[in-house]
Amino acid sequence: MSEFHLIRHCSPTLASLKTGSLFSCHVEDMCQLRHVLRDINLRLKGKGLRVLPVRFCKGKALIYVYRPRKLERDLNNKTAAYILKERGYKGKSSQCIRHLIRRLRDAEEFPHEIGLFLGYPSEDVKGFIEDPSACKCVGHWKVYGNEEAARRNFAKFRKCTMVYSRHFALGKSLEKLTVAG
C-alpha cells in the first residue's frame, strides 16, 4: 500500500469532508503492510485520523481510514444507533469497529451497515437495508433520502480527490494534505 492509495481513495476523509473511507490493496508482505500503517498512523495521529486493516483475504487487504471524533458523532445518530443495535453492536465507536471487523471476517456478505462507518447518511443506509430497489440515485453511495444534498457531496468529493491528486503529484506531502480535525 502506498500513500498514493490514500490520496486516490480517501481524499474526502483526509480533507475532513467525510468520516471514513474504505479501499482494498494488494498485499505481498503482511509485516510490511503493518509497518507502513503504523508509520502513517504515527504521522497523522495529530490530525485526528486513523488507518486500520479491517480484513485480509487472498492477497488483499481492506483498509479503513477514518476520523474517530466524526465516527463517534455519526454512530450516535438515532437512526444509526438503531441500525447498529439491531445488528448486535454495543458501546463506543471503538467497540463498534471491532464488531464490524468480526462481521467483515465472518459474514458471507458485506455488512450493509458499513455505510454508517463511512459517513453515509443514516437514512440512506436504512433505505438500502430496507428496500435496495428504491434508490433515487447512485454516486459514492446509493441515495434513498436527500438526493440534492447527496449530489452536492458527490461533486465536492470528486473535486477534492482531483485537487488532492494534483497536489500530491506536484510533491505535497500526505501530512500537508491531511486537514486537522
SVG drawing of the C-alpha trace seen along z (x, -y; Angstrom):
<svg xmlns="http://www.w3.org/2000/svg" viewBox="-38 -21 46 38">
<polyline fill="none" stroke="black" stroke-width="0.4" points="0.0,0.0 1.3,-3.4 0.4,-7.0 -1.0,-7.3 -3.7,-4.8 -4.7,-7.1 -4.9,-10.1 -6.8,-8.3 -9.4,-6.6 -9.5,-8.7 -9.1,-12.4 -12.5,-13.5 -11.6,-11.8 -8.2,-13.4 -9.8,-16.7 -12.3,-16.1 -15.2,-16.3 -16.2,-12.7 -16.0,-10.5 -14.3,-7.5 -13.1,-5.7 -12.5,-2.1 -10.3,-0.6 -8.6,2.6 -5.0,3.1 -2.7,5.9 -0.6,7.3 2.6,9.3 4.0,8.9 1.7,8.6 4.5,7.4 5.5,4.7 1.8,3.5 1.5,3.3 4.8,1.3 3.5,-1.1 0.2,-1.5 1.9,-2.1 4.1,-4.7 1.1,-6.5 -0.8,-6.4 2.1,-8.0 2.5,-10.7 -1.3,-11.5 -2.3,-11.0 -2.2,-14.7 -4.5,-15.3 -7.3,-13.2 -7.1,-10.4 -6.7,-6.6 -5.8,-3.9 -6.7,-0.3 -6.6,3.0 -10.1,4.5 -9.9,7.6 -7.3,9.8 -8.3,12.2 -6.5,13.8 -3.6,11.4 -5.7,8.3 -6.2,6.1 -9.2,4.0 -8.1,0.7 -10.4,-1.6 -9.3,-5.3 -11.5,-7.3 -11.8,-10.2 -12.6,-8.9 -14.4,-12.1 -16.7,-12.2 -17.4,-8.5 -18.4,-8.8 -20.8,-11.6 -22.2,-9.7 -22.8,-6.5 -24.7,-8.4 -27.3,-9.5 -30.7,-8.0 -31.2,-6.0 -27.6,-4.9 -27.8,-3.7 -30.9,-1.7 -29.4,-0.1 -26.3,0.9 -28.2,2.2 -30.3,4.4 -27.1,6.0 -25.5,6.6 -23.3,3.5 -22.7,2.1 -20.7,-0.5 -18.5,-3.3 -17.2,-3.6 -14.0,-1.7 -16.1,1.3 -18.3,0.9 -15.2,1.0 -14.1,4.3 -17.6,5.7 -17.5,4.5 -14.2,6.2 -15.6,9.5 -18.6,9.1 -16.3,8.5 -14.3,11.6 -17.2,13.9 -20.2,12.8 -20.6,14.3 -22.0,11.0 -20.7,7.5 -22.4,5.9 -24.8,3.2 -24.3,1.1 -20.7,0.3 -22.0,-2.9 -22.5,-4.3 -18.8,-3.9 -18.1,-5.8 -20.2,-8.8 -23.1,-8.0 -26.4,-9.5 -28.2,-7.0 -31.4,-7.5 -29.5,-6.2 -28.1,-3.2 -31.5,-2.4 -33.1,-2.7 -30.5,-0.4 -31.2,2.2 -35.0,2.0 -35.5,1.7 -32.4,1.6 -34.5,1.1 -36.0,-2.2 -32.8,-4.2 -33.1,-7.7 -29.5,-8.0 -26.1,-6.5 -22.8,-8.2 -20.3,-7.4 -23.2,-5.5 -26.8,-4.7 -29.2,-7.6 -32.6,-7.0 -33.0,-10.3 -31.9,-13.8 -30.8,-13.4 -29.9,-17.1 -27.6,-17.1 -26.0,-13.8 -25.3,-15.1 -23.6,-18.2 -21.5,-16.0 -20.6,-13.7 -19.4,-16.7 -17.4,-18.0 -15.8,-14.6 -14.8,-14.3 -13.3,-17.8 -11.4,-17.2 -9.9,-14.0 -8.9,-15.8 -7.3,-18.6 -5.5,-16.3 -4.2,-14.1 -2.8,-17.1 -1.1,-18.5 0.3,-15.1 1.7,-14.6 3.4,-18.0 5.1,-16.8 2.9,-18.0 3.2,-15.5 0.4,-13.4 0.9,-15.3 0.4,-18.7 -2.7,-17.4 -4.3,-16.0 -6.6,-18.5 -6.5,-18.5 -9.9,-17.7"/>
</svg>
